[in-house]
């Protein structure tokens, strides 16, 4: 955990900045962290194009990774300058951030200025996928055509460009998992004949388009197409998806790797990919005036087996699909590394097209820095919350006794999707950023309870929120040790569904697969995605770059 100490939240006259000025700053290219501190579900309903979701509820866990430089210029936005951004500013200042402003009148001020508002998440990346399809004419087939090809026994290979967890959950029949940046790296051993058609898919559109175009950009001699609308289109056509598939593209052979390196070098030349050596990386790391993001773009499993100290795990395909999940500062520098340059160069080529102007590939990859590699998952830097030392932790058995006697009430701070899936019977759902109102509802609904017991998935998030709960209620507050997972492990009963809700379910993004009417939600999602290219024309704060096929 970082050694920075949180300071008490005291009111400060945080400077306000109007929407037109922020929009102008976004177009200038200088470093700026434009952060939406509302909950993710509210972010999904509408936000400026290039703002980054940074919910107040999760500041401690996300801000250090997304905005690593404490002197970064930060602009915070809430709904209507309603106090949430003030609270976030106070916490950021307590962790050492020194250049903080608040968007005047919040999102409502942005709307009143006549500026464009976008729904959805990862909008820049999603819009970029549509841009790529339109500008490069990426070949595509629909689900009906794919069904005909399968029935005809066509010579083809189906490559799914999503992470394994998504692929394993549902996939196209006969598909092989080969996520994003892995496609060019692994494909040359998957096709023995140039006549074999390569079919690339994802869940919807973006990763399928980018994946197919990656192979085309790499100059592979095989016919390449993406599946229009991916597994969603397959489902909407009445087809059945495969479940539980474990077929994964193997690592390349020496011959396949040689072909992949050659292809990636061609892509690197065409798209102006820049490289940097270990000394250059040290210089960037030492530059306190600029933000630097250092990503290892290999698979998470490879990262955990050994990575350069200080690098973060960002599998290349996911980094392109959801760039604002990894990078919170526009105009920052980005350095990418892998083991042989293929995945780093392919990822860098796409970041260049996305409009990032200072992207570098580390020459020499994992061996460049001459230091021993670290093993294990990416460390998460959690900044210290407000002081909640001394908050009582109670065991599952003690909570069970308190609930049986009516002496306590459980408040679950897990997100609404997880609460819907499982929770302790009788628990109330609450959102951390709205705890004052939420706990008032709990107290009114359970007047006999003399204690509030906070829980979350494993109890760690509940512990972060303990001080907020203490400040929001006069009742004693405890934390369930081990959270809801410990309750489940003890074999105690669980409930499901949405009950005892103190807040709307706008705390987290609901994917199309999270709704009961799957056909309706999938159709709406695909329509939104396709329409982004037209909406993008109304906002000039983000400029994608087109490289003609004959560019040298």
N, C-alpha and C positions, 0 to 999 in steps of 0.2 A: 504493500500500500504506500502511496506517496506520503512524504513527510510533511506536506503543506498542511497547516492547521486551519480548520474552518473558523471563521469569526462570527460573532452574533449578527443576526440580520437586523440592521438598523437602517432607517430610511435615508436615502440620499437623493439629491436632485439629478437623477440620470438624464443626460441630454437627450432631447427628442430630435429626430431627423425625419423630414417629410418624404413621402413615397417617391416623388419625382427625383429627388436627390439620390436616394438609394438606387433607383433604376439606372440613373446615370453612372453611379459608381460601379454597378455590375457590368456596364458596357465598357468601362475603362481598362479592365484587365489587371488592375492592381489587386493585391491580396485583400480579401474581405470574407469574413465568416458571417453569412446571413442566416440566422437560425430561428426556426419556428418552435416556440416552447410550448405550444398547445399539445394535447395528446395526439397520438398517431392517427387515430380514427378521424379526428377533426381535421388534421392535416390533409387526409385523404379527400375530404369533401371540397377543399379549395385552398390554394396557396399560390404565391408567386412562383414563376417557372424554376428559378435556380436556388430557391431557399432550401435549406437542409432541415429535416425533421430532427429536433432535439427536445423531446418532451421533458418538461420540468420534473416529472416523476422519476426520470432516469438520468438526470444530469451527472451524478457522481460516477456512474458506470460508463458513460459515453463521451463526455466532453474531452477528456485527456487524449483519447485516440483520435477524435475527429478534429479537435483544435489543439494541437500539441504545443504551439508557441504562445506563451502567456501575454505577449505584446501584440498579438494579432488584433486588427481592427474588427470588432464584433458589433453587429446590429441584431437586436432581438425583436421578435414579433409575437404578439398574442392576438386575441380576437379583435379587441377594440380599445387597446391601451387600458385594460381593465384591472391591472395590478399584477397579473401573472408574470409579465416580462420584468416588472420591478423586482419581484421575488427572485427570479432567475438571476438578474443582474447582481443582486446582493450576494447570492451564493457564489457566483463567478468571481466577484471581487474578493471574497473571502479565500478563494483558492489562488489568488495572485493575478487574475486577469485585470488589465489596467485600462484598456481602451474599449469601453462599452457604451453603446447608444441604444435607444429604443425607437422603433418605428412609430412615429406619431399616429395615433388613432388605430394602430394595429392593421389587421387585414381590412377592416372597414375603411381605413384611410387609403389603403392601396386601391380598393374598389372605387372610392370616391374620386381618386385621381384619374380614373378612366383606364387604369392599367389592367392587363390581362390576368385572369385567375384560372389556374389549371387544377383539375381534380386528379386524383390518383396518387400513386407513389412511384418513385424512381422515374419521374416524368422525363427528365433530359435524356436518359438512356432509352426509354421507350420511344420517345419521339425520334431519337437517332436511328433506331431500327427502321422506322418508317421512311426516314430520309434515305437510308442506304438502299432500301428496296426500290424507291422511286428513282434515285440518281444512277444506280448501277444496274437497274433492271434485273435484279436477282431472280433467277428462274424459280417458279413455284408450281406445285401441283396441288389439287384439292384432295380431300379424303376419298371421294368417289374414284378418282383416277388411281390413287394408291391402292384401293381395294381391287381394282381391275388388274393392276400390276401383280399384286399378290396372287390373285386367282390364276393369272396366266403363267405364273412361275418365272417372272421376269428376272433376268440377271441383275441383281441389285443388292446393296447392303444398306440397312437403315441404321443411322447413327443418331442417338439421342444426346443432345448437347447440354443436358441438365446435370446437376450434381447427383451422385448415386442415390442419396436418400429420396429425392423426388422420383427418379427413375424407378427405384425399387417399389415405390408406392403404386405407381401406375405408369404404363408405357404402351407404345404401339406393339402389336404382335411381331415377334422376330427382331425387335430392336436391340441394339448394342449400346451400352452406355459409354459415351466419349465426350465428357464435358468441355464446352467452350474452347479454351486455349489448347486442349489436348487433341483437337481434331487434326491439325496439321502435324503435330508431334507423332501421332500414332497411326494415321490413316494409311501410310505407304505399305504397311504390312497387312492391311485389311482387304486390299483389292489386288488380285493377281493379274487381272486383265483390264486393259484400258477401256474395254467395252462395258464393264460393270458400272451401272449407274449408282451414284452415291446419293442417298436420300437423307436429309438432315431435318430433325424435328425438335421442338421443345414443347412446353405446355400451351403456349399461345403463339406469339409471333417473333418477338425480338431475338431471342437466342437462336432460333431456327434460321432467321434471315442472316444474322451476323455469322453464324457457323457455316452456312452454305457459301456465303461470300468470302469467308476466310479461305476456304479450299480453292475457290475460283481465283482469288488474289494470289494464292500460292502457286498457281499455274499447274495444278494437277491435270493430267490429261483426260480423266474420266468425266462423263457427263455428271453434273451436280445440280440437284434441285432441293428446295426446302418444302416442307409440308405446310401449305397455307393454313394458318390458325392451329397448327400442331395437334396435340392430343385433344384440345377443346373442339377443334373442327371435326376430328375423328368421332368424338362422342356425339356431337350435334348431328352427325350424318346417320346416327343410329347404330354405329359400330360398338363393339365391346373392347375395352382396354384390357391389356394383360396386367396381372397383379403379382408382385413378388419376384419379378425377374432379377436374376443375378449375373446376367451376361455382361461382362465389362471388357472393353478394348484393352488388350495387353500392352505393356511397354514395348517400345520399338526394338527390333533387332538392330545390330550394327548397320546393316544395309539400309533398313528403314530410317534409322536416325540420320545417316548420311544424306539421304534424300530430303528429310525434313529440314536439316540444317541448310542445305542448298536452297530450298524453297523459302525458308524464313529470311535468308540473306537477300533474295530477290525482293521480297516484300519490304524489307528494311530499306533498301535503296529507293524503291518507288515512293514510299510514304515518308521519307525523310527522317527515319528513326536515328536518334543520336545515341552515342555510347559514352560511357564515363568509366575511368579506371578507379582503383581503390583510393588513390591520392585525391582524385576529384570528388569522390564520395566523402572523404574526410573533410574536405574544404566546405562542401555543402552542409555537412552536419555541424560544422563549427560556425556557420553564418547565423548569428543570432537575430539578424534583421529579416530573415526569410523563413517561411515554413517549408518543411521537407517531410514527405511521406515515402517510406522505404518499404516496398512490398515484395514478398516472395510469392510468385504467381503459380507455383506448382500446386499439386493437390494437397489438401490438409494432412493426409497421411504422410506424404513426403516431407512436408514442413515439420511435423512432429518428430520424424526420424532424425532430423538434423537441419538446422537453419543458421544463418548468420545472426549473431547477437544484435538485437535492436530492430530486426526486420519484423514486419507483421505479415500474417497469412492473408492473402487475397487472391484466391484462384482466378486466373485470368479471365475466364468467361464471366464469372460473377462480378468481377471488378468493372467490366464493361456494362453488364446488365444492370448494375445498381451502384454506380460510381459514388453517389452521394451517401451511400451506406459506409463508405470507407474514407472519403475525403470531405472534410467540412469547410475547407478554406479554398475559395476560388482564387485562381492566380498563383497557387502554390507550385512548388517543384515536386516532381514524382520520380523516384528511381525504382526500377524493376529488376529483379534478379530471378534466376533459376539455375539449373545445373549445366545447360549446354546452349542457352540462348534462344532456342526455338520459341518457347512459350512467352518469354519476355519480349522478344522482338514482335511477335504477332500481337500481343497485348498492347505494346507501345504504338504499333501502327494504328490501332483503333482509337487509342486515347488522343493521338494526333488529330485524327479525323473528328473526334468529339469536340475539339476546340482547345484542348490543353496544350500550351505552348512550350512548357519546359519539362519534357518527359525524357528520361535517360534509361538506357539499359546498362547494367553493370557488366563491363567486360571481364570475362573470366568467371563470372557466376559465383558459385559457392566457394570456390577456392581463391577468389580475388583478394580477400582481406587478410589471408594468411593466419587466421585465428581458428581455434577449435570451434566446431559447430555446437550450438546448443540443441538439446533434445527436449521434447515435450510440447504441449499446446501453447498457443500464444498467450503470454501473460496479460491479464486485464488489469489496467491501472484504475483502481477505484479511489476517487478522492474522498476524504473523510466527510461524513455528514455532520449535521449539527450534533453537539454533544448529547449522547443519550446513555452515558455510562451509568451503570447501576440498575438498568431496566431488568426486571425479573424475567428469567427464562423458566418456563414450566414444561414439564414432561407431558407426553401424550396421556399417560395414566392420570396425572393430576388434572389435566384439562377435561378428561372424560368424567371425573368425579365432580368438577365444578359445573359442568353442563347438566349433569344428572340432578344436581341440587338447585339449578337455576341461578347460581351465583356469578356466572360469567356468560359473555356472549362473544362469539368468534367473528372477527372482521377479516375477510380474505382480500389481500391486495394483489393477488395474481391477476393477469389480464382476463378480460371477460370471456375470451374463447376458452381458456383453461378452466375458469370458474364454471362455465357452461358444461364442460366435459366432466369435471369432478370437483367436489368440495365437501367439507365436513357438514353433515346434516345440520340445518338451522343457521349456517353461517350467512353473514351479510357480505355483499360485494361492495367494495369501495375503491375509488381511484385516489391515489396518493395526493395529487395536486388539488383535490377537492375534499380533503379529509375533514375540514371544519364543518362543512355542510353535511358530509356523510355521517360523521359520528354523532351529530345532532339528531339526524334521522334515526340512527341506531338507538340512542338514548330514549327518544320518544317512543320507539316501537318496542323496546325491551326495558321498561322502567324498573323492573325488579332486579336486573343484572347489576352487580356491584363492581364488575371488572370487565375490561375489554382485553381480549387476547388476540393479538395480531398473528396472522399466518400468511404464507405465500407458498410457492412451489416447494422450496426446501428451507424456507425460513430466513434466507439471507436478505432478500429484498424487504421483508417485514422488519428486519433489524435496522436497515438503512432508514426506514420510515418511522422508526419508533419516536424520535424526538418530535417529528411533525404531529404524530398522534397525541403525544403528551401536551403539546401546545394547543391542540384543538379541542381537548375535553378535560373536564374536571375529574373524570373517573380514573382510577388506577389502570395502568397499561402494562400488560405482560406480552412476551413473545413466545410462541409455541416453538420449542426447540426441535429443529429438524423439519418444521413446517408440515404441510399437508402430506408430503411424501412419508414422513415418519408415522403419521396417523394411518396411512394406507398400509405401510409395512407392518404395523401392529395388528393388522387384520380387522380393524374397526370399520364400520359401515361408511359408505360414501354416498353422496347424493349427486344428481346432475340436473341440468336445466338452469334457467334464469329465474331466481327467486330472491327475495330480500335485497333488491337492487337499490342502492342509494344514488346511482348515476346511470346515465345512458350508456349504451355499449359503443361509445365513440372513443374508447381509450386505445384501440388497436385496429389495424387494418384487417378487414375480412376479405379473404381471397374469394374468387367465384366458387371455389369448392367448399366454402364454409356456409353457404346458404342452402336452404331446403330445396328451392326451385333452381336446380343446377342449370337447366336449359336457359332459363331467363337470365341468370347471373352471368353465365358464359357469353351469351349473346350480347349483353350490355357491355361486358368487359372488352370483347373483341371490337365492338363498334367504337368504344372510347379510344382504343388503341389506334385504330385505323384513322380516326378523325384528328389525331394529334398533329399530323403533318399540316393540315389547314390552319389549326389554331396557332401553330408555331410561327406562321407568317405574321401574326399580329403582335409578336413580342420579339424585339431585336437584341435582347440582352444576352442571347446565346447564338453563336455562329458556328455551325458545323462546316467542315472543310471537305471539299470534293477534289479528288485526285483523278484526272482523266486516265483511262487505261493505258495510254501510250506515254504517261509521264515517266521521265527517266529518274 
